[in-house]
C-alpha cells in the first residue's frame, strides 16, 4: 500500500538580521527600498511558498558602546511593509515579527486584524519577547520592565514578570479581541483583566478573514516550546542535524496533547540557509566562500568578545583562542540575543579548535551559523524531503544570503524537483495562509 | 492685493467603515487623477474602522503620485513605533507619506489600553508635540549617506553618521537612533488640525501642514496669521507652513444647490465648517478664499466619498484647472514637492544648510 508522501511547507525570510546578508556581493541591492521586498515576495509567490517573513528592529546593536557597523543595519517596520506587499501579491502569506514586550494588545490586535483584512486572510504574527533594558530605552515602558511606567491608579498592584507570560497573555487577549465581533459582523463589548493587561471596550475591526491571523513562536527554550504547544500555529526554530531535529520534533509534538491539540495543529519550521551549485562540490566551495564573507576577521573578533565579555582586540583572528576564561554576564555586546552560558560556549569552542586545529576565525565560522542545505538542486531537494519524511521538520523558513535575488535559483531549480517528488504543491489550493498550512480556522469563542 | 500663491488641494477618503482595500485604492486613484496633493484617512481607536496607516500602505503600490496621510494618534501608542511606521510608509510610497497627528482624550479610549487614565486635551497635545519632535529627531538620526557599504574596511554603515537622539519628554524617553534609515523625504510631512487652541501651539511648532476650520475667509486668514506668528516665535520660517481650510462637503445631487454656502456647526462634522452646494459653487468658493489670500489651499472631507470625491475631481478640480488656478499634473514625485516644501537636511549632519527650522 502506498500513501502520498508528506507535504512540506516553505517560507522565505527577508535577510538582513545579523551577518546573514553578504552585502559586499556585487549582486546585493538595497535592504530598504520597496523594490527589494517586492522582488523577494513575488519570487516566493512564484515558488508557491506558504509565506514571506519579515524581521523587526527595535534598537541597533552596539558593541563596546559603539553602534555595530559591520552588518546590514536598518530595516523598515514589518507590518507596514506587509500591508504594501498585499497589493503586489495574491496568495502569499505575510508574516511579521512583532515584539510582545513593547506593544499593547488592543493596538497590536487591531493592526494584525487590519493586515488580515487588507490581504484577504494572509496575515501571520511571529511573537518574540525581550527582557532587555537596552531595547527598553526606546519605549514608554522604559529600561526597567518591573517599573513599566504604569500610573499609580492602574499599575501599583501589578508586576511585570517573565516576558513570556506577558506574551502569552498578549496573544490570548488579541484572540479575545478578534473574537469580539460575531462572525456575522456585530461588534460586542470586550473586557479582559489579567496580570499584565486591562482592556475594556469595543474592538474597531471585524473578525479577521482567517478568524485569527497565524501565530508563530520563535525560540527553543522549554518555556517557548510549552507556549508554542499551547498557543502557536507554527514554531520557528533552529536545529542543525537530522537527529537534533527529530528529537525536537518529537518533544514539541508530544506537548500538544495536554492542550487538546492534534500534532498537525502546530507546524515545526526551522530557519535554514541554502547554497546551490551545479555540483555538490561547487556548492560546497561557494558555501565556504559565503561563510568567509559572513564572518570577516572583524566579525570573528566581535563574536569572540561577545562570548568572552571583554576587549580582545589584541588577539589575532588568525591565531588561537584566548587561554583565559570568559567574564560571565558582561554586556559588551548589546541588542543581540545571548545564546547560553558563556563558559559552556567557550569550552565548546576550545574543544572544536583543538580537535580541528582551527584559528579564532575558523572556529567562529564552524561554530556559528544556522543549518544550511548545500549542494546541487537535486541534493538539496532530496535532503529537504528527507527531513520532512523523517519527522525532523514540517517545512522550512529559507534565509537567502542575498537581497533581493537570493531566492531566485531556489524557486527556479529546487521547487520543480520537490514537485517532481510529490512533496510540494504545484498550485495554491486555497487563498489564506491557514489554508496553505492546512490549519483549520479557529472556532469562534464568542 | 496679496500675490497669488500656488493652490494646494487634499481630500479625506474615509467614510463609513470599510475593510476592503479596493475601495480605498479607487478613491486614492481618483484623487491622484485630479492631481490632488494628498489624501487623508482618518482614524481613531474609538470607532469602527481599520488601521489607517496600514490601509494607505496597502494603497501605496497601487498609486504613483498622490500623497498618503493617515491619522496616527500619539496618546496610547509608542513614539518609537509611530516614527518607524510613518518612515516606513514613506519608504513603501517612495516619498509620499505624511501623518496627521491626533490625540485620544476619552476615558473609553484609555480603557482600551488600561495603562493610563484619560487626560485633558492640552496635556495630550503637549505630548503629541513631543512625539512629533522625537519622531523628527529619529528621522534625522541616520544621516542621508550613513549607509556606505565600504568593502575595503568591511563597514556597512558609517557609525559616525548615526546618532542617538536621547529625547526626554514628560511621559516618555527615546534613546535612538532609528531602526528605519532616513526616509526618502528626509522627514515625512506632519499635518495637524490647528483649529482648537490646545492643538494650535503644537501645529505652529511642529506641523508642515496646518488644517483650520473657520466659516469665513477673514477668520481663516486670522488663524493663519496666528499660526504663522507662533511658528516664527519658535524660530521657524512661516513660509515653510501650508495652511489649508478644512471643509466638510456635501455636493448633493445637483450641479448647483438652491442655496449654496457654508454652514457652521456640527450637523455632520465634529467641529467645523460644512459646505453644501454644487461642484461649481465649491470651485467659486475656493477661488474667492484663495484670491483673498486667506489660505494656501483646502482639505475637503466629502460626506459620501464615492459620490462627492468624483464630483470634486471631475467638477470642482476640473474647473479650477480650467481657470489655471490649479495644476493639471504632479510636477514632482514626493509629497513635499507637491506642497513646495524643501527636503530638510538632517539636524545632525555637519554643515547642513539652515532652512529656518528649529534645531
Interface residues (C-beta under 8 A of the other chain):
Chain A: X23 X24 X32 X33 X34 X38 X57 X58 X59 X60 X66 X67 X68 X69 X70 X71 X72 X73 X74 X75 X76 X77 X79 X80 X81 X83 X84 X86 X87 X88 X102 X103 X104 X106 X107 X110 X111 X113 X114 X115 X117 X118 X137 X138 X139 X140 X142 X149 X150 X151 X153 X154 X155 X187 X197 X198 X199 X200 X201 X204 X205 X206 X296 X298
Chain B: X17 X19 X20 X21 X25 X44 X45 X46 X47 X48 X49 X50 X51 X53 X54 X55 X57 X58 X59 X60 X61 X62 X76 X77 X78 X79 X80 X81 X84 X85 X87 X88 X89 X91 X92 X93 X94 X108 X109 X111 X112 X113 X114 X115 X116 X117 X142 X147 X149 X151 X154 X155 X156 X157 X158 X159 X162 X171 X172 X173 X174 X175 X176 X177 X179 X180 X181
